[in-house]
Amino acid sequence: MGAPVNAPTERPVVILGAGYAGLTVAREVARRSRSHLPIVLVDRSPVHVLRTELYEIGKIAEAAGDVRPWTVPLANVLERTSSSFRQGAVGAIDLANRIVHLEGGEAIPFGSLAVCLGSVAAYYGVPGAADHTFSVYRLSGALRLAKALRDVETASGSTTGERRPRVVIVGGGSTGTELAAEIATTDWTRVAGPRARPPEVILLSGALPFLVGLPPKLVAHARELLQRAGVWVLHGVNVVRVDEGAVHLEDGSILKCDVTVWCAGLEAPAQVKSLDAPHGKGGRLAVAPTLELPGHPGVFAVGDVSEVRDPTTGMLVPATAQAARAEARVAAANLVARREGRPLEPFRYQEKGVVVALGLGKAAGTIRGLTLWGSPAALLKRVAEKEYSRTAEKGEDTSLV
Ligand SMILES: Cc1cc2nc3c(=O)[nH]c(=O)nc-3n(C[C@H](O)[C@H](O)[C@H](O)COP(=O)(O)OP(=O)(O)OC[C@H]3O[C@@H](n4cnc5c(N)ncnc54)[C@H](O)[C@@H]3O)c2cc1C
């Protein structure tokens, strides 16, 4: 007697999310299985978003809705693989019955699963933060922020007195830092007309040290370049409330502002937080060193959605695109190995480098142990970004940083 129809081994490999992790898993599973495994890649969007470049808010504002420089159409990417693409929003994941439910009712059974749904802004219960701040964690959010900045800059040209628009950025990690530098150094007259006034930009790094976790030399260069860009960095005070046009700090002071941007942290999306599985910080899926979900053979979590500890160093792997792609290669190998009954390999993380853009064609970074700053670091970042978008479209996978 043959296996029952839709036995788990005959069901497709389903990959949820076509970001840095999901796209790499799809490609690597297709390559390793020589396109013999059916793959269904699900994303709510028909494009792969170059999320690492969404700090380029001045350029996004100038592009006025043309998002092509920050996206890669998934149809082009998947053309040469055994993957089929399903556009839809993931509603719920039923791990027990191995079925994914899309919002709108469609059910997709899976044999193996890679959960690569990324992350969403974490507001830590700060009242008003979700309602009165912008963010650049998604393309839609970056477009909204670009429009808000364009609007306040346009209005600034016709206000009386000397007042400049004020932008407050909450979060002194690399996303907040890159965004602050970009907003402070954009020539807003190109976007909002010749009377637009340069914004005053305040970066609130909160209780955590500025650029926490990055090498001290990089942090020192970043601080200096940010100062040259005209950004005012305020350390050591947390935000306790956000209203329309005002940020309240824990020392009782109130910062009036025109635009507030939340770059203070990330957590797992709701569909992931509610899964009956081990969770780490921010509801991320706490995976085994093989990137498999404990108790769920053939189910992997990759990228920002997962919490991974390097078994050699015991350190948590950072939530970066670089790590997401490295994890994806191992998860894909293990996914195929699991289907073929072979042993799985642990993931080990080796960081290639970090570069933080600081406006005016300057950046600070470390790459393979060397510290770089100024124009060479910015050039390296540009080349790495261009190389990634070119290879993402072509279906190759190389990376400098
Ligand atoms: C401004 C900015 C700058 C950054 N710079 C760097 C950098 O220089 N270097 C670096 O390494 N990292 C950087 N990062 C971090 C990096 O972008 C993330 O770590 C990376 O995107 C994680 O990849 P991922 O595949 O896990 O998630 P994502 O790339 O976010 O992909 C998640 C995918 O899931 C889809 N999705 C989510 N929910 C659903 C749903 N319910 N239904 C269907 N689809 C869904 C999304 O549409 C998306 O395509 C930066 C991040 C930001 C915001």
The ligand as an ORCA input file, in Angstrom:
! r2SCAN-3c Opt
* xyz 0 1
  C      16.923     50.884      8.709
  C      17.560     49.536      8.949
  C      18.905     49.374      8.645
  C      19.504     48.131      8.844
  N      20.823     47.981      8.506
  C      21.402     46.769      8.595
  C      22.752     46.582      8.141
  O      23.426     47.516      7.709
  N      23.268     45.324      8.203
  C      22.549     44.256      8.671
  O      23.071     43.135      8.671
  N      21.277     44.400      9.125
  C      20.686     45.628      9.095
  N      19.388     45.805      9.530
  C      18.652     44.655     10.117
  C      18.050     43.785      9.008
  O      17.251     44.554      8.149
  C      17.228     42.657      9.597
  O      17.978     41.964     10.558
  C      16.799     41.701      8.478
  O      15.853     42.345      7.656
  C      16.243     40.395      9.046
  O      15.881     39.564      7.994
  P      14.574     38.645      8.107
  O      14.501     37.862      6.847
  O      14.567     37.956      9.401
  O      13.370     39.707      8.171
  P      12.840     40.666      7.011
  O      13.928     41.030      6.085
  O      12.122     41.768      7.693
  O      11.803     39.768      6.237
  C      10.568     39.366      6.802
  C       9.597     39.091      5.665
  O       8.413     38.544      6.215
  C       7.293     39.148      5.598
  N       6.179     39.070      6.549
  C       6.164     39.528      7.821
  N       4.986     39.250      8.398
  C       4.237     38.607      7.470
  C       2.943     38.027      7.462
  N       2.145     38.047      8.526
  N       2.506     37.427      6.324
  C       3.314     37.359      5.224
  N       4.535     37.885      5.175
  C       4.993     38.481      6.283
  C       7.739     40.570      5.301
  O       6.963     41.143      4.253
  C       9.199     40.354      4.907
  O       9.348     40.144      3.528
  C      18.751     47.047      9.365
  C      17.402     47.219      9.683
  C      16.811     48.457      9.489
  C      15.345     48.636      9.815
*
